[in-house]
Amino acid sequence: MSSKRTIIFEAALVIGVLATGLTAAQAAHAAPLQAVLQATDARANVKIDSKVLVERTEPNAAGEIQTKLYNPSDVKVIPGDRLVFVNTYHNRGVTPVTGFVVNNPIHAAVTFAKVQEEWATVSIDGGKNFGKLTEFTVTENDTGAESVSITRAAQPSDVTHIRWTFDKAIAAGASGELRFSGVVK
């Protein structure tokens, strides 16, 4: 294990259970934040809160198309809906925090669309390797009459995890947001 400790962030929305009647809000609360840090590590002072919003494009009263964000408990989440995942971090300590890393898995019922921060990296192999999406290729095996392997550029639908590695210290009292979006399968 490297000297950097990793904060494992479970902002995974358990959309797969929506068919059983569980609302997206209930599913989000079923996936609590897990932090793997020692109590003496300053990184333990950085708290992360997460929320999931449903993005809808609809006409306003004047008939103009606009995009709105809704709490999942206020709308029915259906396949094809765009979800916006917002991870808010806040250093509640009195010292700057360095070496801070946030990993966020993508739930199997959500197809990754994009990440807001250009400095974020992604994984297509379950969180083993991280980099820019354009750096990865995927090899698929055709199990037809002739076994053929096909290599293609990785696509957003191949993303399994997102990682934010903070190059700069998070100042005492500082806060910010990390955002990504996905589409319900």
Residue frames as a rotation matrix with the C-alpha (Angstrom) as fourth column:
MET 1
0.584 0.812 0.000 0.00
0.812 -0.584 0.000 0.00
0.000 0.000 -1.000 0.00
SER 2
-0.094 -0.626 0.774 1.38
0.538 -0.686 -0.490 3.42
0.838 0.370 0.401 -0.88
SER 3
-0.826 -0.291 -0.482 2.06
0.563 -0.400 -0.723 6.10
0.017 -0.869 0.494 1.70
LYS 4
-0.735 0.664 0.135 -1.03
-0.621 -0.740 0.257 7.92
0.271 0.105 0.957 0.54
ARG 5
-0.754 0.607 0.250 -4.13
0.299 0.657 -0.691 6.63
-0.584 -0.447 -0.678 2.19
THR 6
-0.860 0.492 0.134 -7.26
0.035 -0.206 0.978 6.52
0.508 0.846 0.160 0.18
ILE 7
-0.592 0.791 0.155 -10.66
-0.470 -0.182 -0.864 7.66
-0.655 -0.584 0.480 1.23
ILE 8
-0.917 0.355 0.181 -13.10
0.385 0.670 0.635 5.19
0.104 0.652 -0.751 -0.14
PHE 9
-0.707 0.674 -0.214 -16.22
-0.529 -0.705 -0.472 7.03
-0.469 -0.220 0.855 -1.00
GLU 10
-0.786 0.515 0.342 -19.40
0.595 0.782 0.189 5.03
-0.170 0.352 -0.921 -1.56
ALA 11
-0.553 0.642 -0.531 -21.67
-0.500 -0.766 -0.404 7.48
-0.666 0.042 0.744 -3.30
ALA 12
-0.982 0.149 -0.113 -23.00
0.000 0.601 0.799 4.59
0.187 0.785 -0.590 -5.35
LEU 13
-0.334 0.939 0.080 -26.71
-0.912 -0.301 -0.277 4.92
-0.237 -0.165 0.957 -5.93
VAL 14
-0.832 0.043 0.553 -28.42
0.008 0.998 -0.064 1.56
-0.554 -0.049 -0.831 -5.61
ILE 15
-0.413 0.669 -0.618 -30.64
-0.888 -0.446 0.110 2.10
-0.202 0.594 0.778 -8.63
GLY 16
-0.776 0.044 -0.629 -31.00
-0.280 0.869 0.407 -1.64
0.565 0.492 -0.662 -9.26
VAL 17
-0.812 0.481 -0.331 -33.39
0.569 0.522 -0.636 -1.88
-0.133 -0.704 -0.697 -6.34
LEU 18
-0.793 0.540 -0.281 -35.71
-0.527 -0.840 -0.126 0.80
-0.304 0.048 0.951 -7.69
ALA 19
-0.521 0.604 -0.604 -37.75
-0.401 0.452 0.797 -1.92
0.754 0.657 0.007 -9.37
THR 20
-0.504 0.314 -0.805 -38.62
0.698 0.697 -0.165 -3.19
0.509 -0.645 -0.571 -5.91
GLY 21
0.541 0.823 0.174 -40.10
0.601 -0.523 0.604 0.18
0.588 -0.223 -0.778 -4.96
LEU 22
0.193 -0.551 -0.812 -37.15
0.840 -0.334 0.427 1.66
-0.506 -0.765 0.398 -3.09
THR 23
0.985 0.172 0.008 -36.81
0.155 -0.863 -0.481 5.35
-0.076 0.475 -0.877 -3.92
ALA 24
0.376 -0.894 0.245 -33.50
0.394 -0.085 -0.915 6.77
0.839 0.441 0.320 -5.12
ALA 25
0.183 -0.275 0.944 -33.23
-0.705 -0.705 -0.069 8.77
0.685 -0.653 -0.323 -1.90
GLN 26
0.806 0.140 0.575 -33.61
-0.531 0.600 0.598 5.63
-0.262 -0.788 0.558 0.20
ALA 27
0.850 -0.523 0.059 -31.06
0.487 0.740 -0.464 3.83
0.199 0.424 0.884 -1.96
ALA 28
0.248 -0.782 0.572 -28.57
-0.065 -0.602 -0.796 6.68
0.967 0.160 -0.200 -1.56
HIS 29
0.292 -0.095 0.952 -28.90
-0.924 -0.285 0.256 6.44
0.247 -0.954 -0.171 2.23
ALA 30
0.969 0.093 0.231 -28.35
-0.152 0.955 0.254 2.68
-0.197 -0.281 0.939 2.02
ALA 31
0.526 -0.842 0.121 -24.78
0.686 0.335 -0.646 3.27
0.504 0.423 0.754 0.73
PRO 32
0.954 -0.093 -0.284 -23.04
0.143 -0.693 0.706 5.08
-0.262 -0.715 -0.649 3.61
LEU 33
0.589 -0.806 0.064 -19.71
-0.568 -0.469 -0.677 6.84
0.575 0.362 -0.733 3.34
GLN 34
0.882 -0.416 -0.220 -16.77
0.467 0.711 0.526 4.70
-0.063 -0.567 0.821 4.37
ALA 35
0.654 -0.731 0.194 -13.50
-0.617 -0.664 -0.421 6.33
0.437 0.156 -0.886 5.36
VAL 36
0.777 -0.508 -0.373 -10.35
0.582 0.805 0.117 4.33
0.241 -0.308 0.920 5.89
LEU 37
0.146 -0.718 0.680 -8.09
-0.163 -0.696 -0.699 6.56
0.976 -0.009 -0.218 7.96
GLN 38
-0.313 -0.298 -0.902 -6.41
0.854 0.326 -0.404 6.52
0.415 -0.897 0.152 11.32
ALA 39
0.677 0.668 -0.308 -7.87
0.733 -0.573 0.367 8.94
0.068 -0.474 -0.878 13.86
THR 40
0.239 -0.666 -0.707 -4.51
0.416 -0.587 0.694 10.75
-0.878 -0.460 0.137 14.11
ASP 41
-0.562 -0.409 0.719 -4.34
0.811 -0.099 0.577 11.41
-0.165 0.907 0.387 10.36
ALA 42
-0.707 0.255 -0.660 -5.30
-0.117 -0.962 -0.246 15.01
-0.697 -0.097 0.710 9.44
ARG 43
-0.881 0.381 -0.279 -7.19
-0.280 0.055 0.958 13.62
0.381 0.923 0.058 6.44
ALA 44
-0.568 0.700 -0.433 -9.78
0.802 0.589 -0.099 12.31
0.186 -0.403 -0.896 8.89
ASN 45
-0.508 0.346 -0.788 -10.80
0.304 -0.784 -0.540 15.96
-0.806 -0.515 0.294 9.38
VAL 46
-0.820 0.271 -0.504 -12.04
-0.571 -0.442 0.692 16.20
-0.036 0.855 0.517 5.80
LYS 47
-0.396 0.792 0.465 -15.71
0.077 0.533 -0.843 15.27
-0.915 -0.298 -0.272 5.80
ILE 48
-0.973 0.128 -0.192 -17.59
-0.201 -0.057 0.978 14.31
0.115 0.990 0.081 2.66
ASP 49
-0.232 0.960 0.157 -21.32
-0.128 0.130 -0.983 14.60
-0.964 -0.248 0.093 2.18
SER 50
-0.989 -0.109 0.097 -22.96
0.072 0.207 0.976 13.27
-0.127 0.972 -0.197 -0.92
LYS 51
-0.064 0.996 -0.062 -26.21
-0.228 -0.075 -0.971 13.74
-0.972 -0.048 0.232 -2.68
VAL 52
-0.790 -0.036 0.613 -27.75
0.544 0.421 0.726 12.55
-0.284 0.906 -0.313 -5.90
LEU 53
-0.264 0.700 -0.663 -29.93
-0.382 -0.707 -0.595 14.77
-0.886 0.097 0.454 -8.05
VAL 54
-0.075 0.346 0.935 -32.11
0.810 0.568 -0.145 13.90
-0.582 0.747 -0.323 -11.02
GLU 55
-0.729 -0.240 -0.641 -31.61
-0.142 -0.863 0.485 16.20
-0.669 0.445 0.595 -14.00
ARG 56
0.001 0.793 0.609 -34.68
0.832 0.338 -0.441 16.89
-0.555 0.507 -0.659 -16.12
THR 57
-0.974 -0.181 -0.135 -35.10
0.062 -0.787 0.614 19.12
-0.217 0.590 0.778 -19.16
GLU 58
-0.213 0.972 0.100 -38.61
0.960 0.227 -0.163 20.56
-0.181 0.062 -0.982 -19.41
PRO 59
-0.278 0.163 0.947 -40.46
0.466 -0.839 0.281 23.68
0.840 0.519 0.158 -20.50
ASN 60
-0.895 0.039 -0.445 -41.03
0.382 -0.450 -0.807 26.48
-0.231 -0.892 0.387 -18.02
ALA 61
-0.068 0.954 -0.293 -44.25
0.491 -0.223 -0.842 28.54
-0.868 -0.201 -0.454 -17.75
ALA 62
0.154 0.061 -0.986 -43.22
-0.599 -0.788 -0.142 30.59
-0.786 0.613 -0.085 -20.82
GLY 63
0.958 0.268 0.098 -42.61
-0.109 0.662 -0.741 27.42
-0.264 0.700 0.664 -22.85
GLU 64
0.367 -0.904 -0.217 -38.83
-0.819 -0.204 -0.537 27.82
0.441 0.375 -0.815 -22.84
ILE 65
0.713 -0.191 -0.674 -36.79
0.254 0.967 -0.006 24.64
0.653 -0.167 0.739 -22.33
GLN 66
0.222 -0.654 0.723 -34.73
-0.862 -0.479 -0.168 24.64
0.456 -0.586 -0.670 -19.14
THR 67
-0.104 -0.358 -0.928 -32.78
0.174 0.912 -0.372 22.12
0.979 -0.201 -0.033 -17.11
LYS 68
0.373 0.288 0.882 -33.76
-0.810 -0.363 0.461 21.53
0.453 -0.886 0.098 -13.48
LEU 69
-0.666 -0.574 -0.477 -32.30
-0.175 0.742 -0.648 19.38
0.725 -0.347 -0.594 -10.73
TYR 70
0.398 0.873 0.282 -34.65
-0.649 0.050 0.759 17.44
0.649 -0.485 0.586 -8.45
ASN 71
-0.449 -0.379 0.809 -34.21
-0.838 0.494 -0.234 15.45
-0.311 -0.783 -0.539 -5.29
PRO 72
-0.864 0.080 -0.497 -34.84
-0.216 0.832 0.510 11.77
0.454 0.548 -0.702 -6.13
SER 73
-0.764 0.614 -0.198 -37.60
0.528 0.418 -0.740 11.66
-0.371 -0.670 -0.643 -3.51
ASP 74
-0.317 0.645 -0.696 -39.52
-0.287 -0.764 -0.577 14.34
-0.904 0.017 0.427 -5.48
VAL 75
0.117 0.307 -0.944 -39.64
-0.992 -0.009 -0.126 12.50
-0.047 0.952 0.304 -8.82
LYS 76
0.802 0.104 0.588 -39.87
-0.093 0.994 -0.049 8.97
-0.590 -0.015 0.807 -10.11
VAL 77
-0.159 -0.931 -0.329 -36.44
-0.771 -0.091 0.630 7.83
-0.616 0.354 -0.704 -11.33
ILE 78
0.813 0.478 0.333 -36.68
-0.125 0.701 -0.702 5.87
-0.569 0.529 0.629 -14.57
PRO 79
0.050 -0.800 0.599 -34.22
0.755 0.423 0.501 4.34
-0.653 0.427 0.625 -17.06
GLY 80
0.104 -0.125 0.987 -32.71
0.871 -0.468 -0.151 7.07
0.481 0.875 0.060 -19.19
ASP 81
0.974 0.225 0.027 -32.76
0.177 -0.829 0.530 9.67
0.142 -0.511 -0.848 -16.41
ARG 82
0.036 -0.969 0.246 -29.53
0.206 -0.234 -0.950 11.64
0.978 0.085 0.191 -15.98
LEU 83
0.822 0.120 -0.557 -28.25
0.559 0.020 0.829 11.64
0.111 -0.993 -0.051 -12.41
VAL 84
0.259 -0.749 0.609 -25.88
-0.225 -0.661 -0.716 14.24
0.939 0.049 -0.340 -10.99
PHE 85
0.569 -0.207 -0.796 -23.71
0.756 0.513 0.407 13.03
0.324 -0.833 0.448 -8.11
VAL 86
0.418 -0.386 0.823 -22.43
-0.300 -0.913 -0.276 15.84
0.858 -0.131 -0.497 -5.87
ASN 87
0.399 -0.421 -0.815 -19.70
0.841 0.522 0.142 15.09
0.365 -0.742 0.562 -3.33
THR 88
0.665 -0.136 0.735 -19.10
-0.246 -0.968 0.044 18.04
0.705 -0.210 -0.677 -1.02
TYR 89
0.169 -0.678 -0.716 -15.88
0.836 0.483 -0.260 18.03
0.522 -0.555 0.648 1.00
HIS 90
0.705 0.049 0.707 -14.98
-0.263 -0.908 0.326 20.25
0.658 -0.416 -0.627 3.95
ASN 91
-0.267 -0.842 -0.468 -11.75
0.452 0.320 -0.833 20.34
0.851 -0.434 0.295 5.96
ARG 92
0.740 0.642 0.203 -13.06
0.067 -0.371 0.926 20.80
0.670 -0.671 -0.318 9.50
GLY 93
0.411 -0.681 -0.606 -9.58
0.912 0.313 0.267 20.63
0.008 -0.662 0.749 10.99
VAL 94
0.852 -0.176 -0.493 -7.17
0.016 -0.933 0.360 23.41
-0.523 -0.315 -0.792 11.92
THR 95
-0.239 -0.964 -0.114 -4.36
-0.261 -0.049 0.964 22.29
-0.935 0.260 -0.240 9.59
PRO 96
0.088 0.201 -0.976 -4.14
-0.993 -0.059 -0.101 21.88
-0.078 0.978 0.194 5.81
VAL 97
0.408 0.112 0.906 -4.68
-0.182 0.983 -0.040 18.33
-0.895 -0.148 0.421 4.53
THR 98
-0.142 -0.521 -0.842 -2.36
-0.979 -0.054 0.198 16.83
-0.149 0.852 -0.502 1.92
GLY 99
-0.944 -0.316 -0.097 -2.46
-0.331 0.916 0.229 13.48
0.017 0.248 -0.969 0.14
PHE 100
-0.299 0.918 0.260 -6.24
-0.384 0.133 -0.913 13.47
-0.873 -0.373 0.313 -0.07
VAL 101
-0.941 0.025 -0.337 -7.79
-0.297 0.413 0.861 11.01
0.161 0.910 -0.381 -2.53
VAL 102
-0.156 0.942 0.298 -11.47
-0.634 0.136 -0.761 10.26
-0.757 -0.308 0.576 -3.18
ASN 103
-0.995 -0.054 -0.079 -12.53
-0.095 0.684 0.723 7.10
0.015 0.727 -0.686 -5.01
ASN 104
-0.225 0.974 0.027 -16.10
-0.709 -0.145 -0.690 6.79
-0.668 -0.175 0.724 -6.21
PRO 105
-0.836 -0.010 0.548 -17.39
0.275 0.857 0.436 3.54
-0.474 0.516 -0.714 -7.73
ILE 106
-0.566 0.703 -0.431 -20.05
-0.816 -0.405 0.412 3.70
0.116 0.585 0.803 -10.42
HIS 107
-0.207 0.575 0.791 -23.03
-0.433 0.671 -0.602 1.50
-0.877 -0.468 0.110 -9.59
ALA 108
-0.835 -0.167 0.524 -23.76
0.286 0.682 0.673 -1.22
-0.470 0.712 -0.522 -12.15
ALA 109
0.060 0.952 0.301 -27.24
0.921 0.063 -0.384 0.24
-0.385 0.300 -0.873 -12.77
VAL 110
0.740 0.099 -0.665 -25.73
-0.027 -0.984 -0.177 3.61
-0.672 0.149 -0.726 -13.82
THR 111
0.425 -0.625 0.655 -23.75
0.895 0.179 -0.409 4.34
0.138 0.760 0.635 -16.98
PHE 112
-0.112 -0.581 -0.806 -21.05
0.568 -0.703 0.427 6.95
-0.815 -0.410 0.409 -16.37
ALA 113
0.793 0.380 0.475 -21.50
0.608 -0.450 -0.654 10.05
-0.035 0.808 -0.588 -18.54
LYS 114
0.200 -0.760 0.618 -18.90
0.275 -0.562 -0.780 12.63
0.941 0.326 0.097 -17.49
VAL 115
0.191 -0.246 -0.950 -16.96
0.971 -0.092 0.219 14.11
-0.141 -0.965 0.221 -14.61
GLN 116
0.956 0.285 0.067 -16.90
0.291 -0.950 -0.114 17.87
0.032 0.128 -0.991 -14.02
GLU 117
0.599 -0.787 -0.149 -13.29
-0.451 -0.485 0.749 18.19
-0.661 -0.382 -0.646 -12.89
GLU 118
0.788 -0.316 -0.528 -10.81
-0.475 0.233 -0.848 17.71
0.391 0.920 0.033 -15.72
TRP 119
-0.229 -0.942 0.245 -8.16
-0.894 0.104 -0.437 16.58
0.386 -0.319 -0.866 -13.23
ALA 120
0.315 0.411 0.855 -10.18
-0.709 0.701 -0.075 13.51
-0.630 -0.583 0.513 -12.21
THR 121
-0.707 -0.497 -0.504 -9.13
-0.700 0.594 0.397 10.09
0.102 0.633 -0.767 -13.46
VAL 122
0.441 0.896 0.052 -11.22
-0.896 0.443 -0.027 7.01
-0.047 -0.035 0.998 -14.20
SER 123
-0.679 -0.539 0.499 -10.86
-0.498 0.837 0.227 3.26
-0.540 -0.094 -0.836 -14.04
ILE 124
0.097 0.706 -0.702 -12.34
-0.953 0.269 0.139 0.69
0.287 0.655 0.699 -16.41
ASP 125
-0.204 -0.297 -0.933 -11.06
-0.146 0.951 -0.271 -2.36
0.968 0.081 -0.238 -14.51
GLY 126
0.554 0.566 -0.610 -12.83
0.479 0.383 0.790 -2.18
0.681 -0.730 -0.059 -11.17
GLY 127
0.952 -0.154 0.266 -10.51
-0.290 -0.734 0.614 0.39
0.101 -0.661 -0.743 -9.61
LYS 128
0.623 -0.778 0.081 -7.17
0.677 0.589 0.442 -1.36
-0.392 -0.220 0.893 -10.25
ASN 129
-0.538 -0.795 0.280 -5.76
0.820 -0.417 0.392 1.22
-0.195 0.441 0.876 -12.68
PHE 130
0.509 0.682 -0.526 -6.61
0.534 -0.729 -0.429 4.91
-0.676 -0.062 -0.735 -13.13
GLY 131
-0.732 -0.679 0.051 -5.99
0.495 -0.480 0.724 7.38
-0.467 0.556 0.688 -15.93
LYS 132
-0.446 0.571 -0.690 -7.74
-0.688 -0.712 -0.144 9.49
-0.573 0.410 0.710 -18.54
LEU 133
0.431 0.724 0.539 -10.45
-0.158 0.648 -0.745 7.65
-0.889 0.236 0.393 -20.47
THR 134
0.824 -0.112 -0.555 -8.63
-0.567 -0.154 -0.809 8.35
0.005 0.982 -0.190 -23.74
GLU 135
-0.202 -0.976 0.080 -5.63
-0.979 0.201 -0.014 6.34
-0.002 -0.081 -0.997 -22.46
PHE 136
-0.385 0.103 0.917 -7.56
-0.406 0.874 -0.268 3.07
-0.829 -0.476 -0.294 -22.14
THR 137
-0.431 0.335 -0.837 -8.56
-0.786 0.315 0.531 0.36
0.442 0.888 0.128 -24.58
VAL 138
0.070 0.550 0.833 -10.93
-0.727 0.599 -0.334 -2.55
-0.683 -0.582 0.442 -24.07
THR 139
-0.810 -0.295 -0.506 -10.47
-0.559 0.648 0.518 -6.01
0.175 0.703 -0.690 -25.54
GLU 140
0.136 0.920 0.368 -13.67
-0.842 0.304 -0.447 -7.90
-0.523 -0.249 0.816 -26.23
ASN 141
-0.876 -0.395 0.277 -13.83
-0.237 0.852 0.466 -11.57
-0.421 0.343 -0.840 -27.16
ASP 142
-0.019 0.834 -0.551 -16.30
-0.996 0.033 0.085 -12.67
0.089 0.550 0.830 -29.81
THR 143
-0.531 -0.158 0.833 -17.44
-0.471 0.872 -0.135 -16.15
-0.705 -0.463 -0.537 -28.81
GLY 144
0.490 0.708 -0.508 -19.01
-0.808 0.151 -0.569 -16.92
-0.326 0.690 0.647 -32.19
ALA 145
0.998 -0.063 0.022 -17.93
0.066 0.897 -0.437 -19.72
0.007 0.437 0.899 -34.52
GLU 146
0.187 -0.977 0.103 -14.44
0.607 0.032 -0.794 -18.20
0.773 0.211 0.599 -34.71
SER 147
0.612 -0.018 -0.790 -12.99
0.739 -0.343 0.580 -16.89
-0.281 -0.939 -0.197 -31.48
VAL 148
0.008 -0.537 0.844 -11.81
0.674 -0.620 -0.401 -13.35
0.739 0.572 0.357 -32.28
SER 149
0.000 -0.070 -0.998 -10.57
0.872 -0.488 0.034 -10.63
-0.490 -0.870 0.061 -29.97
ILE 150
0.268 0.157 0.951 -11.45
0.673 -0.737 -0.068 -7.05
0.690 0.658 -0.303 -30.84
THR 151
-0.392 -0.437 -0.809 -9.71
0.863 -0.478 -0.160 -4.06
-0.317 -0.761 0.565 -29.26
ARG 152
0.244 0.534 0.810 -11.48
0.670 -0.696 0.257 -0.71
0.701 0.480 -0.527 -29.13
ALA 153
-0.684 -0.393 0.615 -11.10
-0.080 -0.798 -0.598 2.64
0.725 -0.458 0.514 -27.41
ALA 154
-0.678 0.439 -0.590 -12.66
0.727 0.284 -0.625 2.73
-0.107 -0.852 -0.512 -23.95
GLN 155
-0.310 0.711 0.632 -16.03
0.228 -0.589 0.775 4.46
0.923 0.384 0.020 -23.78
PRO 156
-0.484 0.187 0.855 -17.80
-0.763 -0.568 -0.308 6.21
0.428 -0.801 0.418 -20.88
SER 157
0.602 0.798 -0.041 -19.95
-0.692 0.546 0.472 3.09
0.399 -0.256 0.880 -20.44
ASP 158
0.326 -0.577 -0.749 -16.75
0.285 0.815 -0.504 1.15
0.901 -0.049 0.430 -19.53
VAL 159
-0.422 -0.550 0.721 -15.96
-0.451 -0.563 -0.693 3.37
0.787 -0.617 -0.010 -16.51
THR 160
0.152 0.410 -0.899 -16.22
0.555 0.718 0.421 1.57
0.818 -0.563 -0.119 -13.16
HIS 161
0.330 -0.136 -0.934 -14.65
0.891 -0.281 0.356 4.17
-0.311 -0.950 0.029 -10.82
ILE 162
0.601 -0.234 0.764 -13.71
0.178 -0.893 -0.414 7.83
0.779 0.384 -0.495 -10.63
ARG 163
0.250 -0.582 -0.774 -10.74
0.964 0.079 0.252 9.11
-0.086 -0.809 0.581 -8.63
TRP 164
0.791 -0.108 0.602 -9.94
-0.017 -0.988 -0.155 12.64
0.611 0.112 -0.783 -7.52
THR 165
0.234 -0.797 -0.557 -6.35
0.968 0.243 0.060 13.03
0.088 -0.554 0.828 -6.28
PHE 166
0.985 0.167 -0.052 -5.82
0.174 -0.968 0.179 16.43
-0.020 -0.185 -0.983 -4.69
ASP 167
0.244 -0.943 0.226 -2.45
0.713 0.016 -0.701 17.80
0.658 0.333 0.676 -5.82
LYS 168
-0.430 -0.321 0.844 -2.79
-0.222 -0.868 -0.444 20.83
0.875 -0.378 0.302 -3.55
ALA 169
-0.913 0.078 -0.400 -3.47
0.405 0.300 -0.864 20.85
0.052 -0.951 -0.305 0.17
ILE 170
0.120 0.968 0.220 -7.03
0.540 -0.250 0.804 21.40
0.833 0.023 -0.552 1.33
ALA 171
-0.652 -0.434 0.622 -6.69
-0.162 -0.722 -0.673 24.44
0.741 -0.540 0.400 3.61
ALA 172
-0.811 0.376 -0.449 -8.18
0.558 0.265 -0.786 24.42
-0.177 -0.888 -0.424 7.09
GLY 173
-0.307 0.804 -0.509 -11.83
0.011 -0.532 -0.847 25.40
-0.952 -0.265 0.154 6.80
ALA 174
-0.662 0.011 -0.750 -11.83
-0.715 -0.309 0.627 25.01
-0.224 0.951 0.212 2.99
SER 175
-0.094 0.673 0.733 -14.62
0.081 0.739 -0.668 23.21
-0.992 -0.003 -0.124 1.17
GLY 176
-0.584 -0.053 -0.810 -15.62
-0.767 -0.289 0.572 22.36
-0.264 0.956 0.128 -2.37
GLU 177
0.477 0.802 0.359 -17.56
-0.508 0.585 -0.632 20.01
-0.717 0.119 0.687 -4.59
LEU 178
-0.841 -0.541 -0.009 -16.74
-0.348 0.528 0.775 17.09
-0.415 0.655 -0.632 -6.85
ARG 179
0.172 0.982 -0.078 -19.36
-0.613 0.045 -0.789 16.26
-0.771 0.183 0.610 -9.48
PHE 180
-0.954 -0.290 -0.082 -20.04
-0.225 0.504 0.834 13.58
-0.200 0.813 -0.546 -12.02
SER 181
-0.009 0.990 -0.141 -23.08
-0.904 -0.069 -0.423 12.46
-0.428 0.124 0.895 -13.94
GLY 182
-0.953 -0.173 0.249 -24.47
-0.073 0.928 0.365 9.19
-0.295 0.330 -0.897 -15.16
VAL 183
-0.325 0.863 -0.387 -27.55
-0.875 -0.119 0.469 7.76
0.359 0.491 0.794 -16.80
VAL 184
-0.138 0.386 0.912 -29.87
-0.634 0.673 -0.381 5.18
-0.761 -0.630 0.152 -15.25
LYS 185
-0.945 -0.249 -0.210 -29.73
-0.323 0.632 0.705 1.95
-0.043 0.734 -0.678 -17.30
